Amino acid sequence: MKQKTHKGAAKRIKTTGKGKLRRDQAGKRHLMESMSSKRRRHLKGSTDVAKADTKRMKRLLGKA
């Protein structure tokens, strides 16, 4: 049986050209009025998936 891509993970995690996994940072959907500008700035952009989670995430995306 073919393995299906986990669509929830696929929407959140992107693969770079070299095969690394990138994700958006958490905590930027709401309640930002109470955050300092510095905190909001540092949540901008994407970051690498943690090394401990990479194998599991690749399996969910059908890359492993």
DRENLODO-360610 format. One record per residue: x, z, y of N, C-alpha, C in turn; residue number from 1; residue in one letter. Coordinates in nm, 3 decimals. Layout:
REM DRENLODO-360610
{nxx: X&nzz: Z&nyy: Y&caxx: X&cazz: Z&cayy: Y&cxx: X&czz: Z&cyy: Y&num: NUM&residuo: A}
...
***
This chain:
REM DRENLODO-360610
{nxx: 0.084&nzz: 0.000&nyy: -0.119&caxx: 0.000&cazz: 0.000&cayy: 0.000&cxx: 0.088&czz: 0.000&cyy: 0.124&num: 1&residuo: M}
{nxx: 0.050&nzz: -0.079&nyy: 0.222&caxx: 0.130&cazz: -0.087&cayy: 0.344&cxx: 0.114&czz: 0.041&cyy: 0.425&num: 2&residuo: K}
{nxx: 0.224&nzz: 0.080&nyy: 0.490&caxx: 0.219&cazz: 0.198&cayy: 0.576&cxx: 0.165&czz: 0.158&cyy: 0.713&num: 3&residuo: Q}
{nxx: 0.073&nzz: 0.236&nyy: 0.764&caxx: 0.015&cazz: 0.204&cayy: 0.894&cxx: 0.087&czz: 0.280&cyy: 1.005&num: 4&residuo: K}
{nxx: 0.094&nzz: 0.217&nyy: 1.121&caxx: 0.152&cazz: 0.281&cayy: 1.238&cxx: 0.058&czz: 0.390&cyy: 1.286&num: 5&residuo: T}
{nxx: 0.113&nzz: 0.505&nyy: 1.323&caxx: 0.033&cazz: 0.613&cayy: 1.381&cxx: 0.008&czz: 0.576&cyy: 1.527&num: 6&residuo: H}
{nxx: -0.116&nzz: 0.536&nyy: 1.560&caxx: -0.145&cazz: 0.481&cayy: 1.692&cxx: -0.130&czz: 0.583&cyy: 1.804&num: 7&residuo: K}
{nxx: -0.155&nzz: 0.711&nyy: 1.774&caxx: -0.136&cazz: 0.813&cayy: 1.876&cxx: 0.010&czz: 0.824&cyy: 1.917&num: 8&residuo: G}
{nxx: 0.100&nzz: 0.814&nyy: 1.819&caxx: 0.243&cazz: 0.819&cayy: 1.847&cxx: 0.289&czz: 0.691&cyy: 1.915&num: 9&residuo: A}
{nxx: 0.234&nzz: 0.578&nyy: 1.872&caxx: 0.276&cazz: 0.448&cayy: 1.927&cxx: 0.244&czz: 0.437&cyy: 2.076&num: 10&residuo: A}
{nxx: 0.136&nzz: 0.502&nyy: 2.120&caxx: 0.099&cazz: 0.497&cayy: 2.261&cxx: 0.189&czz: 0.585&cyy: 2.347&num: 11&residuo: K}
{nxx: 0.253&nzz: 0.683&nyy: 2.285&caxx: 0.332&cazz: 0.780&cayy: 2.360&cxx: 0.483&czz: 0.755&cyy: 2.355&num: 12&residuo: R}
{nxx: 0.529&nzz: 0.688&nyy: 2.250&caxx: 0.673&cazz: 0.673&cayy: 2.229&cxx: 0.710&czz: 0.526&cyy: 2.228&num: 13&residuo: I}
{nxx: 0.813&nzz: 0.492&nyy: 2.303&caxx: 0.861&cazz: 0.354&cayy: 2.309&cxx: 1.003&czz: 0.349&cyy: 2.250&num: 14&residuo: K}
{nxx: 1.037&nzz: 0.235&nyy: 2.191&caxx: 1.170&cazz: 0.215&cayy: 2.135&cxx: 1.253&czz: 0.133&cyy: 2.231&num: 15&residuo: T}
{nxx: 1.378&nzz: 0.175&nyy: 2.253&caxx: 1.468&cazz: 0.099&cayy: 2.340&cxx: 1.529&czz: -0.017&cyy: 2.260&num: 16&residuo: T}
{nxx: 1.604&nzz: -0.099&nyy: 2.327&caxx: 1.668&cazz: -0.213&cayy: 2.261&cxx: 1.765&czz: -0.171&cyy: 2.153&num: 17&residuo: G}
{nxx: 1.829&nzz: -0.056&nyy: 2.170&caxx: 1.925&cazz: -0.008&cayy: 2.071&cxx: 1.860&czz: 0.076&cyy: 1.962&num: 18&residuo: K}
{nxx: 1.728&nzz: 0.096&nyy: 1.971&caxx: 1.658&cazz: 0.170&cayy: 1.866&cxx: 1.636&czz: 0.317&cyy: 1.896&num: 19&residuo: G}
{nxx: 1.677&nzz: 0.363&nyy: 2.014&caxx: 1.650&cazz: 0.502&cayy: 2.050&cxx: 1.503&czz: 0.517&cyy: 2.088&num: 20&residuo: K}
{nxx: 1.452&nzz: 0.639&nyy: 2.081&caxx: 1.312&cazz: 0.665&cayy: 2.114&cxx: 1.303&czz: 0.733&cyy: 2.249&num: 21&residuo: L}
{nxx: 1.211&nzz: 0.686&nyy: 2.333&caxx: 1.189&cazz: 0.744&cayy: 2.466&cxx: 1.045&czz: 0.793&cyy: 2.475&num: 22&residuo: R}
{nxx: 1.025&nzz: 0.902&nyy: 2.549&caxx: 0.891&cazz: 0.955&cayy: 2.570&cxx: 0.876&czz: 1.000&cyy: 2.714&num: 23&residuo: R}
{nxx: 0.751&nzz: 1.005&nyy: 2.762&caxx: 0.726&cazz: 1.058&cayy: 2.895&cxx: 0.731&czz: 1.210&cyy: 2.890&num: 24&residuo: D}
{nxx: 0.761&nzz: 1.271&nyy: 3.002&caxx: 0.771&cazz: 1.416&cayy: 3.005&cxx: 0.632&czz: 1.479&cyy: 3.015&num: 25&residuo: Q}
{nxx: 0.616&nzz: 1.593&nyy: 2.952&caxx: 0.488&cazz: 1.662&cayy: 2.951&cxx: 0.469&czz: 1.742&cyy: 3.081&num: 26&residuo: A}
{nxx: 0.345&nzz: 1.773&nyy: 3.112&caxx: 0.316&cazz: 1.863&cayy: 3.224&cxx: 0.294&czz: 1.794&cyy: 3.356&num: 27&residuo: G}
{nxx: 0.251&nzz: 1.667&nyy: 3.354&caxx: 0.231&cazz: 1.597&cayy: 3.481&cxx: 0.092&czz: 1.538&cyy: 3.494&num: 28&residuo: K}
{nxx: -0.006&nzz: 1.598&nyy: 3.430&caxx: -0.141&cazz: 1.545&cayy: 3.435&cxx: -0.228&czz: 1.615&cyy: 3.540&num: 29&residuo: R}
{nxx: -0.211&nzz: 1.745&nyy: 3.551&caxx: -0.293&cazz: 1.819&cayy: 3.646&cxx: -0.221&czz: 1.950&cyy: 3.681&num: 30&residuo: H}
{nxx: -0.281&nzz: 2.029&nyy: 3.769&caxx: -0.225&cazz: 2.157&cayy: 3.816&cxx: -0.091&czz: 2.138&cyy: 3.888&num: 31&residuo: L}
{nxx: -0.074&nzz: 2.025&nyy: 3.955&caxx: 0.053&cazz: 1.998&cayy: 4.021&cxx: 0.058&czz: 2.056&cyy: 4.162&num: 32&residuo: M}
{nxx: -0.057&nzz: 2.097&nyy: 4.216&caxx: -0.056&cazz: 2.159&cayy: 4.349&cxx: 0.028&czz: 2.285&cyy: 4.350&num: 33&residuo: E}
{nxx: 0.022&nzz: 2.359&nyy: 4.239&caxx: 0.094&cazz: 2.486&cayy: 4.233&cxx: 0.243&czz: 2.467&cyy: 4.203&num: 34&residuo: S}
{nxx: 0.283&nzz: 2.347&nyy: 4.162&caxx: 0.425&cazz: 2.322&cayy: 4.133&cxx: 0.502&czz: 2.292&cyy: 4.260&num: 35&residuo: M}
{nxx: 0.629&nzz: 2.326&nyy: 4.258&caxx: 0.714&cazz: 2.289&cayy: 4.371&cxx: 0.742&czz: 2.140&cyy: 4.365&num: 36&residuo: S}
{nxx: 0.778&nzz: 2.084&nyy: 4.478&caxx: 0.810&cazz: 1.941&cayy: 4.484&cxx: 0.926&czz: 1.910&cyy: 4.392&num: 37&residuo: S}
{nxx: 1.022&nzz: 2.001&nyy: 4.385&caxx: 1.139&cazz: 1.982&cayy: 4.299&cxx: 1.096&czz: 1.971&cyy: 4.153&num: 38&residuo: K}
{nxx: 1.004&nzz: 2.056&nyy: 4.112&caxx: 0.955&cazz: 2.054&cayy: 3.972&cxx: 0.887&czz: 1.921&cyy: 3.941&num: 39&residuo: R}
{nxx: 0.802&nzz: 1.876&nyy: 4.033&caxx: 0.733&cazz: 1.748&cayy: 4.012&cxx: 0.831&czz: 1.632&cyy: 4.006&num: 40&residuo: R}
{nxx: 0.931&nzz: 1.634&nyy: 4.092&caxx: 1.032&cazz: 1.529&cayy: 4.093&cxx: 1.107&czz: 1.522&cyy: 3.961&num: 41&residuo: R}
{nxx: 1.142&nzz: 1.638&nyy: 3.908&caxx: 1.220&cazz: 1.641&cayy: 3.786&cxx: 1.139&czz: 1.601&cyy: 3.662&num: 42&residuo: H}
{nxx: 1.007&nzz: 1.603&nyy: 3.673&caxx: 0.922&cazz: 1.559&cayy: 3.562&cxx: 0.902&czz: 1.408&cyy: 3.563&num: 43&residuo: L}
{nxx: 0.951&nzz: 1.342&nyy: 3.667&caxx: 0.936&cazz: 1.197&cayy: 3.678&cxx: 1.016&czz: 1.126&cyy: 3.569&num: 44&residuo: K}
{nxx: 0.971&nzz: 1.009&nyy: 3.530&caxx: 1.049&cazz: 0.927&cayy: 3.438&cxx: 1.035&czz: 0.970&cyy: 3.293&num: 45&residuo: G}
{nxx: 1.111&nzz: 0.907&nyy: 3.207&caxx: 1.103&cazz: 0.935&cayy: 3.065&cxx: 1.234&czz: 0.998&cyy: 3.017&num: 46&residuo: S}
{nxx: 1.227&nzz: 1.053&nyy: 2.897&caxx: 1.343&cazz: 1.122&cayy: 2.840&cxx: 1.353&czz: 1.086&cyy: 2.691&num: 47&residuo: T}
{nxx: 1.465&nzz: 1.116&nyy: 2.630&caxx: 1.483&cazz: 1.087&cayy: 2.488&cxx: 1.402&czz: 1.184&cyy: 2.403&num: 48&residuo: D}
{nxx: 1.358&nzz: 1.136&nyy: 2.287&caxx: 1.294&cazz: 1.223&cayy: 2.189&cxx: 1.404&czz: 1.313&cyy: 2.131&num: 49&residuo: V}
{nxx: 1.373&nzz: 1.439&nyy: 2.106&caxx: 1.471&cazz: 1.534&cayy: 2.053&cxx: 1.526&czz: 1.484&cyy: 1.920&num: 50&residuo: A}
{nxx: 1.655&nzz: 1.510&nyy: 1.899&caxx: 1.722&cazz: 1.462&cayy: 1.779&cxx: 1.654&czz: 1.514&cyy: 1.652&num: 51&residuo: K}
{nxx: 1.604&nzz: 1.637&nyy: 1.657&caxx: 1.538&cazz: 1.696&cayy: 1.540&cxx: 1.408&czz: 1.624&cyy: 1.506&num: 52&residuo: A}
{nxx: 1.344&nzz: 1.562&nyy: 1.605&caxx: 1.215&cazz: 1.496&cayy: 1.582&cxx: 1.227&czz: 1.346&cyy: 1.557&num: 53&residuo: D}
{nxx: 1.345&nzz: 1.289&nyy: 1.577&caxx: 1.360&cazz: 1.144&cayy: 1.575&cxx: 1.320&czz: 1.084&cyy: 1.440&num: 54&residuo: T}
{nxx: 1.365&nzz: 1.143&nyy: 1.330&caxx: 1.336&cazz: 1.088&cayy: 1.198&cxx: 1.185&czz: 1.085&cyy: 1.173&num: 55&residuo: K}
{nxx: 1.117&nzz: 1.194&nyy: 1.209&caxx: 0.972&cazz: 1.202&cayy: 1.187&cxx: 0.897&czz: 1.101&cyy: 1.274&num: 56&residuo: R}
{nxx: 0.941&nzz: 1.086&nyy: 1.399&caxx: 0.874&cazz: 0.992&cayy: 1.490&cxx: 0.895&czz: 0.847&cyy: 1.445&num: 57&residuo: M}
{nxx: 1.015&nzz: 0.815&nyy: 1.396&caxx: 1.040&cazz: 0.680&cayy: 1.347&cxx: 0.950&czz: 0.649&cyy: 1.227&num: 58&residuo: K}
{nxx: 0.927&nzz: 0.750&nyy: 1.143&caxx: 0.840&cazz: 0.730&cayy: 1.028&cxx: 0.696&czz: 0.703&cyy: 1.074&num: 59&residuo: R}
{nxx: 0.651&nzz: 0.776&nyy: 1.178&caxx: 0.516&cazz: 0.754&cayy: 1.229&cxx: 0.501&czz: 0.616&cyy: 1.289&num: 60&residuo: L}
{nxx: 0.609&nzz: 0.564&nyy: 1.349&caxx: 0.604&cazz: 0.433&cayy: 1.412&cxx: 0.630&czz: 0.320&cyy: 1.312&num: 61&residuo: L}
{nxx: 0.662&nzz: 0.354&nyy: 1.189&caxx: 0.689&cazz: 0.251&cayy: 1.088&cxx: 0.825&czz: 0.188&cyy: 1.104&num: 62&residuo: G}
{nxx: 0.921&nzz: 0.260&nyy: 1.163&caxx: 1.055&cazz: 0.204&cayy: 1.186&cxx: 1.155&czz: 0.253&cyy: 1.082&num: 63&residuo: K}
{nxx: 1.114&nzz: 0.349&nyy: 0.999&caxx: 1.210&cazz: 0.405&cayy: 0.903&cxx: 1.168&czz: 0.376&cyy: 0.760&num: 64&residuo: A}
***
